[in-house]
Amino acid sequence: MVCCILLNQTTRKQVDKVRYELFERWPDPLSMSQAEIETLADLIRPLGFYKRRARTLTRFSKEWNEKRWQSPIELYGIGEYGQDSWKIFIDNQMVEEPADHVLKDYIKWKKSLR
C-alpha cells in the first residue's frame, strides 16, 4: 500500500530510486507512523508532492495500526488503484476492469496463463 501511495502521480522508475531506502529506514507501519515529516519528505522529494506525500504516508501508517478497517480503501491515502492492487495481489481476486493500465495488463497476462 505504501508503494501505491508513492506511485500516485509518478512512475515506477522514480519510486524505485527511493523505495529501498524508505523501507530500510521505516520498515513497518509503526515506524512509518512515527517518521519525522521533514526527514521523510527529504527522502521522497524526487517523487514530487513530497510534503503532502510524507503526511499521507504517516497518517496512512497510523490508521493501518490503529483503525479497525476491513478494506484498505478505508485508510487515508488509498484510492481505487490501491484497492484494486490489494484485491489482485493480496486477496488474489481477478478485478475485471481495474482503472490502472498496468493492473489491466497484469490481469490480461494472468488470464493468458489459464
N, C-alpha and C positions, 0 to 999 in steps of 0.2 A: 504494500500500500504506500510505503514511503516513496518507492520508485514511481508510482503513479502520480504522486504529488510533484515529484521532481520533473517528470516528463511533461507536465502541463505547460504548453506554450514554448516547448523547446524540443530538441532532438535527442535520441539515444546516444549519439556520439558525444554531445555536450554533457549529458548525465554521466556517461562512463568516465569522464575526466575527474569527477568528484565523488562518485559513488563509493569507491573502496575506502577512501579516507573518511568519508562520512560515517560509514558503518564501523570502521575501526575506532573512531572517536566516540560514537554513540551507538553501541551495538544492540541496544534493546529499547523498548518503549519507555522504560523508566528513565534511563539516562538521557534519551532524546527529550523527554518532557521537562527535564531539568537543565537542558542546554542553555547557555547564555546566548541570547538572541544575536548580539553583535558578533560573537565568535562563529556561530552557525552561519550567519549571513555572510561573513567574510569568506567562508569556505565555498558557499554555493553562489557567490557573486557572478561567476561566468554564465550562470543559467538565466540571469535576468530576474527581475521582480524579487530579488534576494531577501529584502527585509520582510516583505509580505509572505514569501515562501517560508522563511525561517519561523515566523509567527504561526503559520499554518502547521508546520511540522511539529512544533512544540505543543500546540493546542490539540492537534490530532493525537499525538502520543499520550497526552494526559487523558483524553477521552477514552483511548484504547484501554488504558489501565483502570479508569475509574467509572466509566459509564457502563450500564447494563445494556449492551447492544446485541441485536440479533443479526444484523446485516451491516456490512461496512458503510453503506450509504448513509447510515445514521450518524456517522462520525464526521467531524468537521474536516473539510477539505477533500472529501471523497465524493466524486460525481459519478456520472454514468460510465465513464471509462474505467474508473476504479471498481465499480460494482460489477461490470462485465468481466473485468480481469479476475476478480475474486471468484465469480461463478465458473469461469473457464478453468483457471489454474488451481484453485483450492477445492471447490465443490465438484470439479470435473463434469460440469454441465456443458452441453452444447448450446450456446447462445445463438439463436437463429439469425439475428440481424444486429450484431454489435455496431455501434456508431463509428468506431475507430477502424481505419483501413488496415492497420497491422493485425488487429484482432480478427478482422474479416478474412485476411489472408491465412492466418493461423487456422481458423475454423475450416476454411476450404482445404487446406493441406491435411488437417486431421481427418476430415471426411474422405479424402482420397486414399487413406490408408486402410479403409474398410474393405 
